[in-house]
């Protein structure tokens, strides 16, 4: 069962939802394993921020990647916690290598906090909670329309969208939608011609200027 715990720290009150650990699916999954998976998915739907716990001794499995992708698709804030870090033999740059491997697996959404913790040694547990609260607050931020346009239109002017059949693709205005997941509408003369690489460029610029670390961002393109 998922366990709901009221928690108070740093002057904030919130609920931790602790799910059963998910083992790798076997060909014959027992009923209890099936229902633990269902409850984990339900917990993701309930949450504002998901703390994805990775076993440092095993690395990030395909199932971990699937859970990450599910949380991302549902627009949840995400913090990745590498647990059992005390059990890993370390060399120079070990943590950097592990972080690079994880980012390779979760690409293209790699702007996510990754913390190395140990539950048994109580290593960076408070830091994990602090980071989760920060992600929650970043997910709530609303950017003033004037500021959004001042900054992003300059970036677009500096690096315009590729031409379409000899015509320029112009983005004229940007607004943030009044929804839970940070979402932005870009109004353009040819919205259907804004391709994936340029969409990635726009998202990266949004992230660099407004800090959405750990938060999925959605972009929409409309005719104007």
C-alpha positions as a Python dict, from the first residue, in 0.01 Angstrom:
ca = {
    (1, 'X'): (0, 0, 0),
    (2, 'X'): (99, 363, -50),
    (3, 'X'): (153, 533, 286),
    (4, 'X'): (45, 897, 327),
    (5, 'X'): (241, 1089, 592),
    (6, 'X'): (180, 1449, 701),
    (7, 'X'): (515, 1621, 728),
    (8, 'X'): (622, 1961, 857),
    (9, 'X'): (965, 2107, 783),
    (10, 'X'): (1113, 2449, 700),
    (11, 'X'): (783, 2606, 804),
    (12, 'X'): (592, 2417, 535),
    (13, 'X'): (335, 2141, 566),
    (14, 'X'): (295, 1873, 304),
    (15, 'X'): (211, 1508, 249),
    (16, 'X'): (468, 1243, 160),
    (17, 'X'): (325, 951, -38),
    (18, 'X'): (555, 652, 4),
    (19, 'X'): (488, 383, -256),
    (20, 'X'): (593, 20, -249),
    (21, 'X'): (917, -44, -438),
    (22, 'X'): (870, -161, -794),
    (23, 'X'): (1059, -473, -894),
    (24, 'X'): (1136, -557, -1254),
    (25, 'X'): (833, -713, -1420),
    (26, 'X'): (850, -1087, -1475),
    (27, 'X'): (657, -1284, -1733),
    (28, 'X'): (420, -1401, -1457),
    (29, 'X'): (359, -1098, -1238),
    (30, 'X'): (185, -1180, -913),
    (31, 'X'): (-134, -992, -824),
    (32, 'X'): (37, -807, -537),
    (33, 'X'): (306, -678, -774),
    (34, 'X'): (43, -569, -1026),
    (35, 'X'): (-149, -372, -765),
    (36, 'X'): (167, -209, -626),
    (37, 'X'): (235, -80, -979),
    (38, 'X'): (-119, 54, -1008),
    (39, 'X'): (-80, 230, -672),
    (40, 'X'): (252, 382, -778),
    (41, 'X'): (86, 526, -1090),
    (42, 'X'): (-200, 660, -876),
    (43, 'X'): (55, 820, -640),
    (44, 'X'): (216, 997, -936),
    (45, 'X'): (-124, 1135, -1036),
    (46, 'X'): (-184, 1262, -679),
    (47, 'X'): (156, 1427, -638),
    (48, 'X'): (285, 1773, -726),
    (49, 'X'): (649, 1656, -719),
    (50, 'X'): (779, 1300, -760),
    (51, 'X'): (1100, 1189, -587),
    (52, 'X'): (1231, 905, -802),
    (53, 'X'): (1449, 677, -592),
    (54, 'X'): (1725, 497, -786),
    (55, 'X'): (1930, 214, -637),
    (56, 'X'): (2294, 325, -676),
    (57, 'X'): (2415, -35, -678),
    (58, 'X'): (2195, -119, -980),
    (59, 'X'): (2183, 208, -1171),
    (60, 'X'): (1883, 348, -1354),
    (61, 'X'): (1679, 60, -1496),
    (62, 'X'): (1440, 70, -1791),
    (63, 'X'): (1152, 61, -1543),
    (64, 'X'): (1295, 368, -1365),
    (65, 'X'): (1307, 545, -1702),
    (66, 'X'): (944, 449, -1768),
    (67, 'X'): (835, 590, -1431),
    (68, 'X'): (1034, 910, -1501),
    (69, 'X'): (868, 942, -1844),
    (70, 'X'): (522, 888, -1693),
    (71, 'X'): (577, 1160, -1429),
    (72, 'X'): (710, 1394, -1699),
    (73, 'X'): (414, 1331, -1933),
    (74, 'X'): (177, 1405, -1646),
    (75, 'X'): (354, 1736, -1586),
    (76, 'X'): (481, 1653, -1238),
    (77, 'X'): (788, 1809, -1082),
    (78, 'X'): (1071, 1553, -1057),
    (79, 'X'): (1373, 1508, -830),
    (80, 'X'): (1600, 1206, -888),
    (81, 'X'): (1754, 1056, -573),
    (82, 'X'): (2041, 809, -608),
    (83, 'X'): (2002, 602, -290),
    (84, 'X'): (2260, 368, -125),
    (85, 'X'): (2539, 602, -234),
    (86, 'X'): (2735, 488, 74),
    (87, 'X'): (2763, 138, -80),
    (88, 'X'): (2925, 252, -404),
    (89, 'X'): (3303, 239, -446),
    (90, 'X'): (3404, 584, -557),
    (91, 'X'): (3679, 716, -778),
    (92, 'X'): (3743, 1066, -911),
    (93, 'X'): (3437, 1189, -1107),
    (94, 'X'): (3221, 885, -1011),
    (95, 'X'): (2916, 1100, -933),
    (96, 'X'): (2963, 1301, -1254),
    (97, 'X'): (2976, 982, -1462),
    (98, 'X'): (2661, 846, -1296),
    (99, 'X'): (2484, 1179, -1354),
    (100, 'X'): (2584, 1179, -1722),
    (101, 'X'): (2456, 820, -1765),
    (102, 'X'): (2120, 914, -1611),
    (103, 'X'): (2083, 1227, -1824),
    (104, 'X'): (2157, 1020, -2135),
    (105, 'X'): (1872, 783, -2041),
    (106, 'X'): (1615, 1052, -1958),
    (107, 'X'): (1691, 1285, -2254),
    (108, 'X'): (1558, 1519, -2382),
    (109, 'X'): (1420, 1632, -2042),
    (110, 'X'): (1751, 1648, -1854),
    (111, 'X'): (1702, 1972, -1657),
    (112, 'X'): (1633, 1776, -1338),
    (113, 'X'): (1796, 1783, -991),
    (114, 'X'): (2000, 1467, -921),
    (115, 'X'): (2105, 1409, -559),
    (116, 'X'): (2323, 1133, -415),
    (117, 'X'): (2176, 1014, -85),
    (118, 'X'): (2179, 734, 170),
    (119, 'X'): (1861, 665, 366),
    (120, 'X'): (2040, 442, 620),
    (121, 'X'): (2324, 693, 673),
    (122, 'X'): (2082, 988, 661),
    (123, 'X'): (2302, 1145, 394),
    (124, 'X'): (2147, 1455, 225),
    (125, 'X'): (1792, 1360, 330),
    (126, 'X'): (1706, 1718, 434),
    (127, 'X'): (1870, 1844, 115),
    (128, 'X'): (1640, 1615, -84),
    (129, 'X'): (1334, 1766, 89),
    (130, 'X'): (1467, 2120, 35),
    (131, 'X'): (1520, 2052, -336),
    (132, 'X'): (1171, 1903, -367),
    (133, 'X'): (1016, 2215, -213),
    (134, 'X'): (1219, 2428, -457),
    (135, 'X'): (1088, 2225, -752),
    (136, 'X'): (732, 2265, -620),
    (137, 'X'): (777, 2644, -604),
    (138, 'X'): (932, 2658, -953),
    (139, 'X'): (631, 2467, -1084),
    (140, 'X'): (399, 2735, -939),
    (141, 'X'): (576, 3037, -1090),
    (142, 'X'): (382, 3273, -1316),
    (143, 'X'): (592, 3497, -1539),
    (144, 'X'): (456, 3847, -1614),
    (145, 'X'): (360, 3870, -1982),
    (146, 'X'): (567, 4184, -2042),
    (147, 'X'): (880, 4024, -1895),
    (148, 'X'): (820, 3702, -2088),
    (149, 'X'): (794, 3889, -2420),
    (150, 'X'): (1082, 4128, -2350),
    (151, 'X'): (1321, 3840, -2289),
    (152, 'X'): (1198, 3575, -2530),
    (153, 'X'): (1135, 3801, -2830),
    (154, 'X'): (1495, 3924, -2804),
    (155, 'X'): (1614, 3562, -2811),
    (156, 'X'): (1390, 3491, -3111),
    (157, 'X'): (1516, 3804, -3290),
    (158, 'X'): (1874, 3694, -3227),
    (159, 'X'): (1804, 3341, -3354),
    (160, 'X'): (1489, 3336, -3573),
    (161, 'X'): (1297, 3025, -3674),
    (162, 'X'): (1405, 2867, -4006),
    (163, 'X'): (1239, 2998, -4325),
    (164, 'X'): (934, 2821, -4471),
    (165, 'X'): (916, 2813, -4855),
    (166, 'X'): (1111, 3136, -4872),
    (167, 'X'): (889, 3307, -4615),
    (168, 'X'): (1000, 3401, -4267),
    (169, 'X'): (834, 3226, -3972),
    (170, 'X'): (766, 3508, -3726),
    (171, 'X'): (674, 3465, -3360),
    (172, 'X'): (491, 3782, -3255),
    (173, 'X'): (374, 3725, -2899),
    (174, 'X'): (408, 3479, -2607),
    (175, 'X'): (176, 3420, -2314),
    (176, 'X'): (173, 3177, -2021),
    (177, 'X'): (-145, 2976, -1988),
    (178, 'X'): (-337, 2976, -1656),
    (179, 'X'): (-286, 2603, -1590),
    (180, 'X'): (-101, 2395, -1328),
    (181, 'X'): (182, 2273, -1553),
    (182, 'X'): (394, 2566, -1682),
    (183, 'X'): (263, 2608, -2038),
    (184, 'X'): (335, 2878, -2294),
    (185, 'X'): (163, 2976, -2618),
    (186, 'X'): (373, 3121, -2900),
    (187, 'X'): (169, 3312, -3157),
    (188, 'X'): (309, 3294, -3510),
    (189, 'X'): (221, 3356, -3876),
    (190, 'X'): (311, 2990, -3954),
    (191, 'X'): (274, 2797, -3625),
    (192, 'X'): (265, 2458, -3801),
    (193, 'X'): (612, 2524, -3946),
    (194, 'X'): (789, 2561, -3612),
    (195, 'X'): (984, 2232, -3603),
    (196, 'X'): (1111, 2025, -3311),
    (197, 'X'): (1471, 2159, -3303),
    (198, 'X'): (1343, 2517, -3278),
    (199, 'X'): (1088, 2418, -3014),
    (200, 'X'): (1376, 2269, -2814),
    (201, 'X'): (1568, 2595, -2857),
    (202, 'X'): (1272, 2795, -2720),
    (203, 'X'): (1227, 2561, -2424),
    (204, 'X'): (1598, 2579, -2341),
    (205, 'X'): (1583, 2959, -2346),
    (206, 'X'): (1278, 2957, -2119),
    (207, 'X'): (1467, 2731, -1878),
    (208, 'X'): (1786, 2937, -1885),
    (209, 'X'): (1605, 3264, -1812),
    (210, 'X'): (1332, 3154, -1569),
    (211, 'X'): (1467, 2839, -1396),
    (212, 'X'): (1228, 2550, -1440),
    (213, 'X'): (1476, 2290, -1312),
    (214, 'X'): (1288, 1969, -1233),
    (215, 'X'): (968, 2093, -1399),
    (216, 'X'): (824, 1979, -1735),
    (217, 'X'): (742, 2276, -1960),
    (218, 'X'): (480, 2263, -2237),
    (219, 'X'): (491, 2478, -2551),
    (220, 'X'): (198, 2545, -2785),
    (221, 'X'): (195, 2729, -3117),
    (222, 'X'): (-105, 2922, -3245),
    (223, 'X'): (-190, 3128, -3552),
    (224, 'X'): (-177, 3507, -3532),
}
